[in-house]
Amino acid sequence: IFVAAFPLAPLFALLNNWVEIRLDAQKFVCEYRRPVAERAQDVGVWFFILEALAQVSVIVNAFLIAFTSDFLPRLLYQYEYDGELHGFLNFTLAFSPETYMATNHTMCRYKAFRDENGAYTLFYWKLLAVRLGFIIAFEHVVFFSLRCIDWLVPDIPESVEIKVKRERYLAKQALADNQDVLLTVSRDSESPGA
């Protein structure tokens, strides 16, 4: 979920899952009895849990990209002030307020979009609007892509669907043949010559 905050997380998750699978395989092969298989229609409530988790992760990643990266402030600065980003770093640093310097502190700069009095600048509010717009656009694009993929990829592969249809056909054929045999046997037992 937090790939934007920690890019190595998928690698560690992959390594963890690989070790976990190997350990579980060792346990199932050497220590446990073979489990009895049970037929199930689907994964049940877990499908909805995983789907909700995927949707929450998209929204969380959108917030992380919007509020932790410098992508959107740079883009807005390029659009409003300078396309070459000259002076961007100086623009992002605010001066310490007068009340702070009045108590024998030296002047310092910190990363924020504030004026001399410590109030948020107009650029801050524009940037906030751009960030929220990015979040909405990002999640809509991702969810639309997911829906398109879900629509394009069938739930049951075509080869499996053909095998299931063939199995149903053979089951109906066997049932019809069995009924013919039963009718023949019942007619033979009802006939007076038998």
C-alpha positions as CSV (number, residue, x, y, z in Angstrom):
1,I,0.0,0.0,0.0
2,F,2.8,2.4,0.9
3,V,5.0,2.1,-2.2
4,A,5.4,5.8,-2.5
5,A,6.6,6.1,1.1
6,F,9.0,3.0,1.0
7,P,9.8,1.9,-2.6
8,L,11.6,-1.3,-1.4
9,A,8.4,-2.6,0.3
10,P,7.3,-4.8,-2.7
11,L,10.8,-6.4,-2.8
12,F,10.7,-7.2,0.9
13,A,7.1,-8.5,0.5
14,L,8.2,-10.7,-2.3
15,L,11.1,-12.1,-0.3
16,N,8.8,-12.6,2.7
17,N,6.2,-14.4,0.6
18,W,8.8,-16.6,-1.1
19,V,10.2,-17.7,2.3
20,E,6.7,-18.2,3.7
21,I,5.7,-20.4,0.7
22,R,8.8,-22.5,1.0
23,L,8.3,-23.0,4.8
24,D,4.6,-23.9,4.3
25,A,5.5,-26.3,1.6
26,Q,8.0,-28.0,3.9
27,K,5.4,-28.3,6.6
28,F,2.7,-29.6,4.3
29,V,5.0,-32.2,2.7
30,C,6.8,-33.5,5.8
31,E,4.8,-32.7,8.9
32,Y,1.0,-32.6,8.1
33,R,-1.4,-35.1,6.8
34,R,-2.9,-34.4,3.4
35,P,-5.9,-32.0,3.8
36,V,-9.2,-33.1,2.6
37,A,-10.3,-31.0,-0.4
38,E,-13.6,-29.3,-0.2
39,R,-15.4,-27.8,-3.2
40,A,-16.2,-24.1,-2.9
41,Q,-18.1,-21.7,-5.2
42,D,-15.7,-18.9,-4.7
43,V,-13.4,-17.3,-2.1
44,G,-16.4,-15.9,-0.3
45,V,-16.1,-12.8,1.8
46,W,-12.4,-12.5,1.1
47,F,-13.1,-11.2,-2.4
48,F,-14.8,-8.2,-1.0
49,I,-12.1,-7.6,1.7
50,L,-9.4,-7.7,-0.9
51,E,-11.3,-5.5,-3.3
52,A,-11.9,-2.9,-0.5
53,L,-8.2,-3.1,0.5
54,A,-7.2,-2.5,-3.2
55,Q,-9.5,0.6,-3.4
56,V,-8.1,2.0,-0.1
57,S,-4.6,1.4,-1.3
58,V,-5.2,3.4,-4.5
59,I,-6.6,6.3,-2.5
60,V,-3.7,6.2,0.0
61,N,-1.1,6.1,-2.8
62,A,-2.8,9.1,-4.4
63,F,-2.6,11.0,-1.2
64,L,1.0,10.0,-0.7
65,I,2.0,11.1,-4.3
66,A,0.1,14.3,-4.0
67,F,1.3,15.4,-0.5
68,T,4.8,14.0,-0.2
69,S,6.3,14.5,-3.6
70,D,7.5,17.7,-5.2
71,F,5.9,16.8,-8.5
72,L,2.8,19.0,-8.1
73,P,4.5,22.1,-6.6
74,R,7.1,22.0,-9.4
75,L,4.3,21.7,-12.0
76,L,2.3,24.6,-10.6
77,Y,5.5,26.7,-10.3
78,Q,6.3,26.0,-13.9
79,Y,2.8,26.9,-15.0
80,E,2.6,30.1,-12.9
81,Y,6.1,31.5,-12.7
82,D,9.0,30.0,-14.6
83,G,9.0,27.1,-17.0
84,E,12.7,26.4,-16.3
85,L,12.2,26.2,-12.5
86,H,14.7,29.0,-11.8
87,G,14.3,30.1,-8.2
88,F,12.0,27.2,-7.2
89,L,13.9,26.1,-4.1
90,N,14.0,29.7,-2.8
91,F,10.3,30.1,-3.6
92,T,9.4,27.0,-1.5
93,L,11.2,28.3,1.6
94,A,9.4,30.7,4.0
95,F,11.0,33.2,6.3
96,S,10.6,32.8,10.1
97,P,7.9,35.1,11.5
98,E,8.9,38.4,13.2
99,T,7.7,37.1,16.6
100,Y,10.2,34.3,16.4
101,M,13.1,36.7,15.5
102,A,12.0,39.2,18.2
103,T,13.0,36.8,21.0
104,N,16.7,36.9,20.1
105,H,16.6,34.1,17.5
106,T,18.3,34.4,14.2
107,M,16.4,34.4,11.0
108,C,15.8,31.0,9.5
109,R,14.0,29.5,6.5
110,Y,11.7,26.5,6.4
111,K,9.8,24.6,3.8
112,A,6.4,26.1,3.6
113,F,4.3,28.5,1.5
114,R,3.8,31.3,4.1
115,D,4.2,35.0,4.1
116,E,6.1,37.2,6.5
117,N,3.3,37.0,9.1
118,G,3.1,33.2,9.0
119,A,-0.2,33.1,7.1
120,Y,-0.6,30.8,4.1
121,T,0.0,32.4,0.7
122,L,-2.3,32.2,-2.3
123,F,0.1,29.7,-3.9
124,Y,-0.5,27.3,-0.9
125,W,-4.2,27.3,-1.5
126,K,-3.8,26.9,-5.3
127,L,-1.4,24.0,-4.6
128,L,-3.9,22.4,-2.2
129,A,-6.6,22.6,-4.8
130,V,-4.2,21.1,-7.4
131,R,-3.3,18.3,-5.0
132,L,-7.0,17.5,-4.3
133,G,-7.8,17.6,-8.0
134,F,-4.8,15.3,-8.7
135,I,-6.1,12.8,-6.1
136,I,-9.6,12.7,-7.7
137,A,-8.1,12.4,-11.2
138,F,-5.6,9.8,-10.2
139,E,-8.1,7.5,-8.5
140,H,-10.6,7.9,-11.3
141,V,-8.0,7.0,-13.9
142,V,-6.8,3.9,-11.9
143,F,-10.4,2.7,-11.1
144,F,-11.4,3.2,-14.8
145,S,-8.3,1.2,-15.9
146,L,-9.2,-1.5,-13.4
147,R,-12.8,-1.7,-14.6
148,C,-11.6,-1.9,-18.2
149,I,-9.2,-4.7,-17.4
150,D,-12.0,-6.5,-15.4
151,W,-14.3,-6.2,-18.4
152,L,-11.7,-7.3,-20.9
153,V,-10.3,-10.3,-19.0
154,P,-12.9,-13.1,-18.5
155,D,-13.5,-14.6,-15.1
156,I,-13.3,-18.1,-16.4
157,P,-10.7,-18.8,-19.1
158,E,-12.2,-20.0,-22.4
159,S,-10.4,-23.4,-22.2
160,V,-11.9,-24.1,-18.8
161,E,-15.4,-22.9,-20.0
162,I,-15.2,-25.4,-22.9
163,K,-14.3,-28.2,-20.6
164,V,-17.1,-27.4,-18.2
165,K,-19.6,-27.3,-21.0
166,R,-18.3,-30.6,-22.4
167,E,-18.5,-32.2,-18.9
168,R,-22.1,-31.0,-18.6
169,Y,-22.9,-32.4,-22.0
170,L,-21.4,-35.8,-21.2
171,A,-23.3,-35.8,-17.9
172,K,-26.6,-35.2,-19.7
173,Q,-25.7,-37.8,-22.3
174,A,-24.9,-40.4,-19.6
175,L,-28.2,-39.5,-17.8
176,A,-30.2,-39.9,-21.0
177,D,-28.5,-43.2,-21.8
178,N,-29.1,-44.4,-18.3
179,Q,-32.8,-43.5,-18.6
180,D,-33.1,-45.4,-21.8
181,V,-31.6,-48.4,-20.1
182,L,-34.0,-48.1,-17.2
183,L,-37.0,-47.8,-19.5
184,T,-35.9,-50.8,-21.4
185,V,-35.4,-52.8,-18.2
186,S,-38.7,-51.7,-16.7
187,R,-40.6,-52.6,-20.0
188,D,-38.9,-56.1,-20.0
189,S,-39.9,-56.7,-16.4
190,E,-43.5,-55.7,-17.0
191,S,-44.0,-57.8,-20.1
192,P,-46.0,-61.1,-19.4
193,G,-43.6,-63.4,-21.2
194,A,-40.8,-62.7,-18.8
